[in-house]
Amino acid sequence: MTAPEDQNGLREALARDYVLVKRGLYYRPNSMGYTGVLDDAGRYTAEEARFHSDHCDGVRGILASEAPRFSQACWPEIVTRTLTNDLRAAEAELDEERQESARLAHLAVVLECERNAHHKALKLAMQFVDCAAGEGLSFDADGDRPAMDAADVCFAVAEALGIEDLDSDAYRALVACSALATLSPKEHPHG
């Protein structure tokens, strides 16, 4: 379909803003039966509405935007069923929103727990690293593992905690991350 055809189809759809009423019921699409529910009624152009009004006894065209949702002759059972279905759909949507809200609340708790655990791990690691660095300690090789100094421990801890942008100074990255961890979520630049 080309763009002009697409625009013509849109114009035609927008021009179909009338419903036809006969004996208190709406015409269905293509004049194929009747309905008491506006949502199920056919839409017609002003020209089609005028034609039916002029040539069909008892037919009148009204703007769909001004037509009531249920026509005068709509059976009460249809009104009840339609409104019940609307209520069920609204309840289902509300239930989905509640489930999503509960999922997000759970996620917030999990993230807060992770943040607290991350903060505690940083505090412990920083105390250990500061002590080890101050004493100039080196951890001897054990079996197949090489010796580690405080800088190696800093890098390993930072990497294990998922701290990015380590460059060559893992200690400073840990200190910066530790300072951020002490901030409340409102003060945190990423939270």
N, C-alpha and C positions, 0 to 999 in steps of 0.2 A: 504494500500500500504506500502510495506516495504521500508526501507532506500535505499537499492541497486536499487530497481525498481524506486524510486524517482530520484536517481542520473542518472540512465539510461535515464529517461524521460527528464531530464535537458540537458544531453549530446546530446540527439537526437534533442531537440529544438534548442540548440546552433549550431548543425551541419547543420540545415536547414537555410542556409544563402544565397541561390541562388533563383533567380526568372527566370522564363522561358518567352521568348519573341518570338512571332510569328506575322508576318505582322505588326510590330510596336505596338503590344498590349501585355500586361502581361497575363499569364495564371492565372486564379483564383485558390483558393485552390482545391486540388484533381483534377486538370485539368478540372474543370467544368466551362467552358466558359472563357471569356476574360474581361479585364478591362484596362482602361488607367491610373488608379490611383495606385501607388505603395502600398499605405496603404491597398488596397483591394486585392492585388496580393497574390497568394499562395507562400509559402516558400518551397524550395526543397533542398535535400542534393546534394552534388557534384556528387554522383553516379546517382541519379535520373536525374539531369541536363544532365549528359553525356549520359544516356540512351535515353532521349528524343531527344537530339541533333543528336544522331546516327541513331535513328529509325523514327523520325518524320521530314518530309520535311519542311525546313525553320524555325526550332526551334533552338534557341540558349539559353544557360544558362549564366547569368551574376550575379556577386555578388550583393546582394540586397543593400549593402552599397555603391556601385558604380552606381546604377541605378538612373535615374532621377525620381523625384516625379511623373511626368506625362510623359507617354510614347509618342513616336513620333506621333502615330496615335490617341492619345486621342482627343476626340471632344472638341472644344473650350467651348461649353456649360457646359461640365463636369468640365473643369478647372475652369470656372467662378463660377459655383455652389459650388465646393469644396472650393475655396478660399473665397467666400462669407460666407460660413458656418464657416470657420476658423476665419474670421474677426468677425462674430457675437459671436462666442465662446470667442474670446479674449476681445471683448467689454463687454460681460457679466462678465467675470472674473475681468476686470478692474473696472466695476461697483460694484461688490462685494467687491473688495479691497477698493474702495472709501467709500462705506458704512461702512466697518469695521474701516477705518481710521476716519471717522466722529464719529462713536460710541466711539472709543478710545479717541478722542479729547473731546467729551462731558463728558466722564467718568473722564478725567483729570481735567476738569473744576469743576465737581461735587466734586471730591476729594479735590481739592484746596479750594473750598468753605467750605467743611466740616473741613478741616485743619484750615482755618481761624476762623471758628466759634468755634472750639475746643480751639484754642489759646485764643480767646476773653473770652470764658467761664472760662478758667483757670485763666486768669488775674483777672477777676472779683471775682472769688471764692477765689483766693489767697489773694486779698486785704481784703475781708470780713473775711476770716479765720484768717489772721494775726492780724487784728484789734480785733476780738473776742478773740483770744488766748492771745493777749497782755493785754487786759482788764480783762481777766479771766471770761468772760461772759458765762452764761449758759442760754439756751433757755428753758423757763418753759413749763411744760406740758400744752397742750391745749386740753381739752376734753379728748379723749382716747389716745392721743399721749404722750409718755414719754418725760422727759426733755432731752435736748441734750447739750453737751458741744462742744467746738471747735474741739476736736478730733473726735467726732461723725460726725460733719459736714464735716470734712476732708474726713472721710471714705465714707460718703454718696456721696459727690461730686466726689471723685475718682471712686467709683463704677459706678455712673451715667455716667461718661465720658468714662467708659470702660477701665480704667487703670488696668492692670493685675499685679500680683506679689505684692500685697499690704502688705503681711505679717502683722506685727503689727504696722507699722509706715506709715499710709496713708499720713501724712503731707510731709514726705520726698519723697514719691512716687509722690505727686503733685508737689513738688518743682522740682524734676528731670524731670517730664513730662513738666512742664512749661519752664524749661531751654531748653529742646529739641524743644519745639514749637517755640522758638525764632530763631532757626536755619533756614537757607534757605534750600530748598529741596536738594541742592547739598551738604550741610554740614551735613545733617541729616544722622545718621548711618543706618537707615532703609529705606531711600528714595533714 
